[in-house]
Amino acid sequence: MPDPGPVAPPPAPDYDDHGVPSLDYVRDKIETRYATSLGAAELAQESEEARSIEEQEAERERAGKAKLDEIRRSMGR
């Protein structure tokens, strides 16, 4: 029996014969990455450092509003 030559391996289950991924495979990959990034952001917000940064931003916002109010009062508004 003659050797038929090299045989191409079958495509992965989520790819077609041309090596193109299926829409479901791509969607699942995107959703997984999105969920991972949401989880990382949620964990980062709960850290002590993130709370400190939020407090600093809030203080800066209050100081800016107070300065703006002061300027308006000095202008007679």
KARA-V476202 format. One record per residue. N is the residue number from 1. PHI is phi in degrees with one decimal (none if undefined). OMEGA is omega in whole degrees, -180 to 180 (none if undefined). BURIAL is + if it has 24 or more other C-alpha atoms within 12 Angstrom, else -. Layout:
((N,PHI,OMEGA,BURIAL) (N,PHI,OMEGA,BURIAL))
//
This chain:
((1,none,-178,-) (2,-74.9,178,-) (3,-74.6,-177,-) (4,-72.9,-180,-) (5,95.0,-178,-) (6,-65.7,179,-) (7,-109.9,-180,-) (8,-68.9,178,-) (9,-67.0,180,-) (10,-66.0,-179,-) (11,-66.4,176,-) (12,-60.9,-175,-) (13,-60.4,-178,-) (14,-95.5,180,-) (15,-123.4,176,-) (16,-87.0,-177,-) (17,-63.8,-179,-) (18,-94.4,179,-) (19,86.6,-180,-) (20,-92.2,-180,-) (21,-70.5,179,-) (22,-74.7,180,-) (23,-62.0,179,-) (24,-62.2,179,-) (25,-63.3,-180,-) (26,-65.0,179,-) (27,-60.4,179,-) (28,-61.6,-179,-) (29,-65.3,179,-) (30,-65.0,-179,-) (31,-63.4,178,-) (32,-65.5,179,-) (33,-64.8,-180,-) (34,-64.7,179,-) (35,-63.4,178,-) (36,-63.9,-179,-) (37,-68.4,177,-) (38,-63.3,179,-) (39,-63.7,179,-) (40,-65.5,179,-) (41,-65.5,179,-) (42,-64.0,178,-) (43,-64.6,-180,-) (44,-66.3,180,-) (45,-68.5,-177,-) (46,-84.7,-178,-) (47,-75.8,180,-) (48,-62.2,-179,-) (49,-63.5,180,-) (50,-64.7,178,-) (51,-62.7,179,-) (52,-62.4,179,-) (53,-64.6,178,-) (54,-62.6,178,-) (55,-65.9,178,-) (56,-64.0,179,-) (57,-64.0,179,-) (58,-64.7,179,-) (59,-64.3,177,-) (60,-61.4,179,-) (61,-63.0,179,-) (62,-62.5,-180,-) (63,-64.1,179,-) (64,-63.4,179,-) (65,-65.6,179,-) (66,-63.6,179,-) (67,-65.1,178,-) (68,-62.6,177,-) (69,-61.5,179,-) (70,-62.8,179,-) (71,-63.8,179,-) (72,-61.5,179,-) (73,-63.7,-179,-) (74,-67.9,178,-) (75,-88.0,178,-) (76,84.8,180,-) (77,-95.8,none,-))
//
